[in-house]
């Protein structure tokens, strides 16, 4: 049977694509403006045996007049079953709005969804997947609610739902070792009768409960994946040191590691720790030892107060062994202080590989670019195991449609 096909818009480094690759879908094109993310996409296409990876990753501005023509050139008339993607979310992020709501209101990125819709209408696939931050539900631009604009445009040719209780998903519920809430808007083309949009959501199956899941809803689900299960097998590394190696012996000794890796000796990529000054390392170690937040550290041991008055109680955050990590953000490329490793002997922030693990990227996934670029790609990505759950639902429902 022919593979189902997809186009990935605002593809980033390919977290969403990875889930669809893992479910056997065939990529026809990726559109992404960031050079290093494109290099990562090309490397991954090569890994999956694609021959035309040089052309099928389009490094370009999605708003440019020739964008659709360029996608057409690589799609070459092949049938497009699904379009996936998530327009950059900085303009919808609540953190961004807190920092600078005036600039956010005029940010041109608010309207990148229009390019997504234009391409969607051009190819008219059976389904689409549109991913974004939860801030999109409340973002206002020029006094108007951006979410209403987005769903009106997406709903023109597709059946969708606008119910936040259906749209918002926590990736920890799908075996990702991270609390990360995202809005997933899926649509079914209006002429398709075999599948309703609610079928897509009903088949997006939770596999795990998270620390906030009420006891009454935990039956039949596995416990969340903890930071310990995600990164506890990786070799310790001192700040400023590189513990990457060609023959790391992967134990794959829990269900999560079995899903993202393979047992035995193979390369360990990007396990390089940032340098930290002595004072920061002391702060980390004392917080870890006492199981304190930074706020507790400031109150109990004022000598560790930070000289910058703007610092908040969450300026330094330890990610604890026995819980899922907090949301990995692109901001991790700046300093990593929100992602302090829970081992007080290491007293450092996460390496690129640890951040990739927390996002559920496979161990053989190679990122291209500087260390900062790699962190940025990881922080912006859709976790592949969550993407795989979406792809599983999409595939099941594509199978119901008479081809």
C-alpha positions in Angstrom: 0.0 0.0 0.0 1.3 3.5 -0.9 2.5 5.6 2.1 0.4 8.5 3.3 2.1 11.8 2.5 2.6 15.1 4.3 3.9 18.6 3.9 5.4 20.2 7.1 5.1 24.0 7.3 7.2 26.0 9.8 9.0 22.7 10.2 11.7 23.8 12.6 14.2 21.0 13.1 11.5 18.4 12.5 10.0 17.3 15.8 6.5 17.0 14.3 7.8 15.3 11.1 9.7 12.8 13.3 6.4 11.5 14.7 5.0 11.1 11.2 8.2 9.4 10.0 7.9 7.0 12.9 4.3 6.1 11.8 5.4 5.4 8.3 4.3 8.6 6.5 6.3 10.0 3.6 7.4 13.6 3.6 6.9 15.5 0.4 8.3 18.9 1.5 9.3 20.9 4.6 9.2 24.7 4.6 11.5 26.5 7.2 13.2 29.8 7.2 16.1 29.1 9.7 19.2 27.8 8.0 20.4 25.5 10.8 17.0 24.0 11.3 17.0 23.2 7.6 20.4 21.6 7.8 19.0 19.4 10.6 15.9 18.5 8.6 18.1 17.5 5.6 20.3 15.3 7.8 17.2 13.6 9.2 15.7 13.0 5.7 19.0 11.5 4.6 18.9 9.2 7.7 15.4 8.0 6.6 16.8 7.2 3.1 15.3 10.1 1.2 17.1 10.8 -2.1 15.9 14.3 -2.8 16.6 15.8 0.7 18.5 18.7 -0.9 15.3 20.0 -2.6 12.5 18.7 -0.3 13.7 21.0 2.5 12.8 24.5 1.3 14.8 27.1 3.2 12.6 30.1 2.6 10.2 32.7 3.9 6.7 31.2 3.8 5.2 34.6 3.1 7.1 35.1 -0.1 5.1 35.2 -3.4 6.9 32.2 -4.9 6.5 29.9 -1.9 3.7 27.8 -3.3 5.3 27.6 -6.7 8.5 26.3 -5.0 6.6 23.7 -3.0 4.8 22.6 -6.2 8.2 22.0 -7.8 9.1 19.4 -5.2 5.7 17.9 -4.7 5.6 17.2 -8.4 1.8 16.6 -8.6 1.9 13.9 -5.9 -1.2 13.6 -3.7 -0.9 15.4 -0.4 -2.8 13.5 2.4 -2.1 15.9 5.3 -0.5 19.2 6.0 1.1 19.7 9.4 2.9 22.6 11.2 2.9 25.3 13.8 3.5 29.0 13.0 6.1 30.5 15.3 4.5 31.1 18.6 6.5 34.0 20.1 3.7 36.4 19.2 1.1 34.3 21.0 3.2 33.5 24.0 1.9 34.8 27.3 5.5 35.4 28.5 6.1 37.5 25.4 3.0 39.5 26.1 4.1 40.2 29.7 7.4 41.5 28.5 6.2 43.7 25.7 2.5 43.7 24.8 2.7 46.7 22.5 5.4 45.2 20.2 3.6 41.8 20.4 0.4 43.4 19.1 2.1 44.7 16.0 4.3 41.6 15.4 4.0 40.4 11.9 4.3 36.8 13.2 0.8 37.1 14.5 -0.4 36.6 10.9 1.9 33.8 9.7 -1.1 31.5 10.1 -2.5 33.1 6.9 0.4 31.6 4.9 -0.4 28.2 6.5 -4.1 28.6 5.4 -3.1 29.7 1.9 -1.0 26.6 1.4 -3.7 24.4 3.0 -6.3 25.7 0.5 -3.9 25.2 -2.4 -3.3 21.5 -1.7 -6.6 20.7 0.0 -5.4 17.6 1.8 -7.8 15.3 3.7 -6.7 16.5 7.1 -4.5 19.1 8.7 -2.7 19.5 12.1 -2.0 23.0 13.4 0.1 23.2 16.6 0.6 26.2 18.8 1.0 27.5 22.4 -2.0 27.8 24.7 -1.4 31.6 24.6 -3.1 31.6 21.1 -6.4 31.1 22.9 -6.3 34.5 24.6 -3.9 36.6 22.3 -5.4 39.9 21.1 -4.2 41.8 18.1 -5.5 45.3 17.5 -8.3 44.6 20.0 -9.4 41.4 18.1 -9.0 37.9 19.3 -6.4 36.1 17.1 -7.8 32.7 17.9 -11.2 33.6 16.3 -9.3 34.7 13.1 -7.3 31.5 13.0 -10.3 29.1 13.5 -12.5 31.1 11.0 -9.8 30.7 8.4 -9.0 27.1 9.1 -12.7 26.2 9.3 -13.5 27.6 5.8 -13.0 24.2 4.1 -12.5 21.9 7.1 -14.6 20.7 10.0 -12.8 21.7 13.2 -13.6 22.1 16.9 -13.0 25.3 18.9 -13.5 23.7 22.4 -10.4 24.4 24.5 -11.0 21.2 26.6 -10.5 19.2 23.4 -7.7 21.3 21.8 -5.3 21.6 24.8 -3.0 18.6 25.4 -0.2 18.0 27.9 2.7 16.1 26.3 3.4 14.3 29.6 0.2 12.4 29.0 1.8 10.8 26.0 5.0 9.6 27.5 7.1 12.7 27.1 9.1 13.4 30.3 8.0 17.0 30.3 4.9 19.1 31.3 4.2 21.0 28.1 0.7 22.2 27.2 -0.1 22.8 23.6 -3.1 23.6 21.4 -3.6 21.1 18.6 -6.2 22.1 16.0 -7.0 19.3 13.6 -9.3 19.5 10.7 -11.2 17.1 8.4 -12.1 18.3 4.9 -15.8 19.0 4.7 -16.5 16.6 1.8 -15.2 13.6 3.8 -18.1 11.7 5.4 -16.3 8.6 6.8 -14.5 10.5 9.6 -15.6 13.3 12.0 -13.1 15.7 13.5 -13.9 14.3 16.9 -12.7 10.9 15.7 -9.2 12.4 15.3 -9.2 13.6 18.9 -10.8 10.4 20.3 -8.0 8.4 18.7 -5.3 10.7 20.1 -4.9 8.4 23.1 -3.4 9.4 26.4 -1.0 6.7 27.7 0.2 8.3 30.9 -1.0 10.4 33.8 0.9 13.5 35.0 1.2 14.9 38.5 -1.8 17.1 38.0 -4.1 14.3 36.7 -7.0 13.7 39.2 -6.8 10.2 40.8 -10.2 9.4 39.2 -8.7 9.8 35.7 -5.6 7.7 36.3 -7.0 4.2 35.8 -5.5 2.2 33.0 -2.7 4.8 32.4 1.0 4.5 33.2 2.7 6.9 35.6 4.4 9.9 33.9 8.0 9.6 32.7 10.4 11.3 35.1 13.6 13.2 34.5 15.5 10.2 36.1 14.0 7.8 33.6 14.8 10.2 30.7 18.4 11.2 31.4 19.5 9.1 34.4 21.6 6.7 32.3 23.7 9.4 30.7 27.3 9.7 31.8 28.0 12.6 34.3 29.7 15.6 32.9 31.4 18.6 34.5 30.6 22.1 33.4 32.7 23.1 30.4 33.4 19.4 29.6 32.4 17.2 26.7 31.1 13.6 27.4 30.0 12.8 23.9 31.5 9.6 22.6 31.4 7.1 19.7 30.6 4.0 21.7 28.4 4.8 24.7 26.8 1.6 26.0 23.0 2.4 26.0 21.2 0.4 28.7 17.7 1.1 27.4 16.5 -0.1 30.8 13.0 1.5 30.9 10.1 1.9 28.5 10.9 5.5 27.6 14.5 4.7 26.7 13.4 1.7 24.7 11.1 4.0 22.6 13.8 6.5 21.8 17.0 4.4 21.6 18.5 1.1 20.9 20.3 -1.3 23.3 24.1 -1.5 23.0 27.1 0.6 21.9 26.5 3.5 19.5 27.4 7.2 19.4 26.3 9.7 22.1 25.9 13.1 20.5 25.9 16.6 22.0 26.6 15.7 25.6 28.6 18.9 26.3 28.0 20.9 29.5 28.1 24.7 29.5 30.6 26.5 31.7 29.2 28.1 34.9 30.9 30.4 37.4 31.7 29.2 40.9 28.9 31.2 42.6 26.3 29.8 40.2 27.6 26.3 40.8 27.3 26.8 44.6 23.8 28.1 44.2 22.8 25.0 42.1 24.4 22.6 44.6 22.8 24.2 47.7 19.4 24.3 46.0 19.7 20.6 44.9 21.0 19.5 48.3 18.1 21.2 50.2 15.5 20.5 47.6 14.9 24.3 47.5 13.5 26.7 44.9 15.6 29.8 44.2 13.1 31.8 46.3 13.9 29.5 49.3 17.6 29.9 48.6 17.4 33.7 48.6 15.4 33.7 51.9 17.4 31.1 53.7 20.9 32.1 52.5 20.9 35.7 51.4 24.6 35.5 50.5 23.4 33.7 47.3 21.1 36.7 46.4 21.6 37.7 42.7 23.1 41.1 42.1 20.6 41.8 39.3 17.5 43.1 41.1 15.2 42.0 38.2 15.8 38.3 39.1 12.7 36.5 40.1 12.2 33.4 42.3 12.3 31.2 39.2 15.5 32.6 37.7 17.1 29.3 38.7 15.1 26.1 38.5 16.2 22.6 39.3 14.4 19.9 37.4 13.9 17.1 40.0 14.7 13.4 39.4 11.3 12.1 40.4 9.1 14.5 38.3 8.7 15.3 34.6 10.7 18.4 33.5 9.1 21.8 33.1 8.5 23.0 29.6 11.7 23.3 27.6 11.8 26.7 25.9 13.9 28.2 23.1 15.2 30.5 25.8 17.4 27.6 26.9 19.9 28.8 24.2 20.6 31.9 26.4 21.7 30.4 29.7 20.0 27.2 30.7 19.3 28.4 34.3 15.7 27.1 34.1 17.0 23.6 33.5 19.5 22.7 36.3 20.5 19.1 36.4 19.3 17.4 39.7 22.7 15.8 40.6 24.4 18.2 43.0 27.8 16.7 42.1 27.4 17.9 38.6 25.9 21.3 39.5 25.2 22.4 35.9 22.5 23.0 33.4 21.2 20.5 30.9 23.4 19.5 27.9 21.9 19.6 24.4 21.4 15.8 24.5 19.6 16.0 27.9 17.3 18.7 26.5 16.7 16.6 23.4 15.8 13.6 25.7 13.4 15.7 27.7 11.7 16.6 24.4 11.7 12.8 23.5 14.0 13.1 20.5 15.6 9.7 19.5 19.2 9.2 20.6 20.3 8.9 16.9 18.8 12.3 16.1 21.6 14.7 15.1 21.2 18.5 15.3 23.2 20.8 13.1 24.7 24.2 14.0 26.3 25.8 17.0 25.4 24.7 20.5 23.1 27.7 20.9 21.3 26.9 17.6 20.8 23.3 18.7 19.2 24.4 22.0 17.0 26.8 20.1 15.8 24.1 17.7 15.1 21.7 20.6 13.2 24.4 22.5 11.0 25.3 19.6 10.2 21.7 18.6 7.1 19.5 19.0 8.1 16.5 21.1 8.4 13.6 18.7 6.6 11.0 20.9 3.6 13.4 21.1 3.8 13.9 17.4 3.8 10.1 17.0 0.6 9.9 19.0 -1.0 12.5 16.6 0.3 10.6 13.6 -1.1 7.4 14.9 -4.6 8.9 15.1 -4.3 10.5 11.7 -3.2 7.2 10.1 -6.0 5.3 11.7 -8.6 7.7 10.3 -7.0 8.0 6.9 -7.4 4.2 6.7 -11.2 4.7 7.1 -11.5 6.9 4.0 -12.3 5.1 0.7 -9.2 5.9 -1.3 
